[in-house]
Amino acid sequence: MKQLISCEFNIDTACVELKYSDDSMISINCTVVEDEVANSRFQRSELDWLIYNDPLSYAELILNGDPEKYLRTVTETPQLDFD
């Protein structure tokens, strides 16, 4: 059974990389993910926060979760008042 050895954001490739004990690796291209699931700068900001501060949670969300539902839940677009 393979075990996760490390999970980190590689700024050179813009990928979150998961490395396993059997020398396999999963690389998540964060730019592609943002282009697919983020509809606003607020959603992109939320994903960026996860990428830099908790890459393992980001990887779990992308691989096992529903990132679109998550982003709808945690972000809200401020409404401008022009009165």
Helices and strands as residue ranges (DSSP letters): E 4-10, E 15-20, E 25-29, H 30-37, H 41-53, H 55-64, H 67-74
